[in-house]
Amino acid sequence: MVQLEAAACRKPVVSTSLPTGVSWVNQHGVTGFLAQPRDAAALAEALRRLLDSKSLREEMGEAARKRVEAEFTTARMVQGILEVYRNVKS
């Protein structure tokens, strides 16, 4: 949820690439950066890149907002849940 809240506010996300939905929400190099778990240097580099470039922050922040608007609306979420129910029923 935190990733989506940041993205909705046009903020790029720096997150750890976990075997969950994290890397599906935050697209590396598009809406922010992903670092491998336990790689402090990669995490620091991602943060440094964003801190050093206002244009990169704005570009990724805008891409993040567009992704939220396209993929994470209430209507899309409801549609996804209904799809799961339909597949279970089949």
N, C-alpha and C positions, 0 to 999 in steps of 0.2 A: 504494500500500500504506500509506503514512503516513496518508493520510486515513482509511482503514479502521481502522487501529490506534488513532488518536485517537478515532474514533467508537465503537469497541468499548469504550473506556474512559470513555464518556459525556462526551467533550470536543467542543464545537462546533469547526468547522473554518473557518478563513479561508484562502481560496485564490484564485488567479488564474484567471479564466475563459478557459481555453485551448480550442482546437478539438480536444480529446481527450475522455477520459471524466471529466475533473475535474468538470465541471458536472453530470454525471449522478450521480456519487457524492455530491457536496456540493450539496444543494439550497438555493439562495439563500433566506434568510429562514426556513428550516425547520430545517436541520441545521447551519447556519452562514452565512457570507457569501461571496459571490464579488465580486472586484474586477476591473475590466478591466486587461489588461496595461499596464504603464507608467503606471498611475494611482496614484501614491504617496498622494495625498490620500484616495482611496477606500479604499485598504488601511488607512491610519491610522484612518480613520473607523470601519471595521468592527472593528478591534481596540479602539478606544476604547469603542464601544458595548458590546462584551462585557466589557471591564474595568470599565465603570461599572455594570453590572447583573448581580448574582449570579443573580437570578431568570431573566433571559434566558439566561445561560450554562447554568443548570440545565435550562431548558425545551428549548433547542436540543441540549444534550448528551444528554438523554433521547430526543429525537426521532432523533438520530444513532444511538444504541445500538439503537433499535427498527428503524431502517432496515438496519443491519448484520444484525440477527437475521432480518429478513424477506427481504433481497435477496442477502446475501453468505455464506450458509452453504455448507459443502462440498457438500451435496446439491444446492443451487441451481446451483452452479458446474458440477458434473458434468452436471446436466440441460441446462444451456446448451451445454456442449461437445457432448453427444450430439445436441442439436438441430442444431447446425452440421453435424455429420457426416451426419445424416439429410438435410439440405437439399443438401449437396454430392452425396450419393449419388443424389438424385432427378433 
